[in-house]
Every structure is written in C-alpha cells, then in structure tokens.
C-alpha cells in the first residue's frame, strides 16, 4: 500500500513538473481569454497580459493589443483593424507588431496605436467591429485585409479553439494540451472541410456581398481611413484567386494600397507560415504603412 502511495505521489509530482515546464517555456495553460459577442462572434477580454510561446501579448483596457490604455489622454489615436495577420498572435512580441512599430515612428506627438484586430476574423466580423464599436474618439483608422477574409465566413466561439475561462490551477498546461489534442483529433475524424456545399458561382456571389458590406461600412465612416492588402505567399507563386477582390477594392477606396509589389523582393523572408508575418515581416510592414499614412498624422 505504501509503495502504491509513493508511486502515485511521484507520478503526480512528475506531472506537475512537466506542467510547470510547459507553462514557463511554451505558455500553455495561460491562454488569452475571449468573450462571446452577439455582433461579431467573439472578442478579447480587456486587461490581460500573458507570455505565450515565449512571446508577450498585452490586451489593454478596451480589448486591444496595445502596451498603452486607450482611455488615457493622447494627441493622436490610431486604430487598427484586421485578422490574425495584424494581431500578430504569439508569433511576435507586443513591441514587434507592425502596429506598435508604427507608433514608435511617430515623433513629438503623444500617440497610441490600438490594435483592435482579432484572431480568426473574416471581413464580416471586421466590418461589424468597425461599425459597432462603442467608442468614436480615434483620429485615423487603418485596416489590413487578406484575400481569404472575404471567403472565411462568420465565426463564433464554438468553432474556434479559444477559451472564455482560465484553466484549473492544478495542471493548467496539461489540461489545455489535452483540449487542443482532442479538438484536433475530433475535427479530423468528424469533419471534412474540403466537402463544400456551394458551387463556384455561389461563392463568387457571397464574396461580392462581403465586399459590398465592407465598402458600405467604410462609406459610413466620418473618419479618414486607409486599407492595406496583405498577400499570401502563394500569390507570388501564381495564385491569382484574389485578383478580383483587389481590383474592386482599388476601384472603390481612395486610400487603398496593395502591399504585394512592395514586399515582392522580400517574399521568402517575411512569412512565418505563408500567411502570417514573422518579425522581419512586421518590421517591413511598419515601414511601408507609416510612409503611406504619415501625411495624415
């Protein structure tokens, strides 16, 4: 009986040691906390600071990724919208996102750059985020989109690997790892995401509707805004799936800039995974975008 007890204790201590390692060096067990939203599916809970995969992620008092609080006094407030490309995820530290780097370039003006983008957002959620935010004191709006935003559809918490609660304190990292693993296995067994019900013509109509909704949202703004198109790596290798989207955006938005040609010579160096940017990619985007918006500051 004593031996069994010792084995159990050693096993639990070993599990806790592994859990501590996962928490400290990977950041498992302390994920970002999301909230359910009836308007855009979900958003981020305000006032968070975590270390994830060795990268710092700070969410301010308005649910933005920012090292500063939006409610403080500033001479200029820049508000950024987009998906995980703009948010930066746990691929880069707070200060390495192109949003924060743009703010560092603005000299002699007390400025905040609020990163109001959210992982997993499509263009419908981005549009609603712009339209239904509950504050209006920003001076300039900057939106970064990718082609897939216009086909992604509307997502809610139920179909995203996010959490709205903190994990139990006993084995938080192992519990999160279990959830991530079971979700991945369940999705592979239960779903075939390549089996799409819509035909090409229906998808094109949907895409155009999403484009129109985005453009209508922008028309309602009484603030100056810029829209930047971030290409996927595949677009440098012959993928022209999103050419129609870029054409419509360029024809209807005065301050629209396609970043494809601007980063072409750096195409193999700026991506983490073919869509999201690495540290160099964020640095390059900050240089390009700042040059485009600086006269509006």
NORZI-V234555 format. One line per field, one symbol per residue. burial: b if it has 16 or more other ideal C-beta (glycine too) atoms within 10 Angstrom, else e. Layout:
burial = ???
//
This chain:
burial = eeeeeeeeeeeeeeeeeebeebbeebbbbbbbbbeebeebbbbbeeebebbbeebbbbbbebbbbbbbebeeebebbbbbbbbbbbbbbbbbbbebbbbbbbbebbeeeebbbbbbbbbbbbbbbbbbbbeebeeeebbbbbbbbbbbbbbbeebebeeeebeeeebeeebbbbebbeeeeeeeeeeeeeeeeeeeeeeeeeeeeebeebbebbeebbeeeeeebbbbbbbbeebeeeeeebeebbebbeeebebbbbbbebbeeeeeebbbeebbbbbebbbbbbebbbeebeeee
//
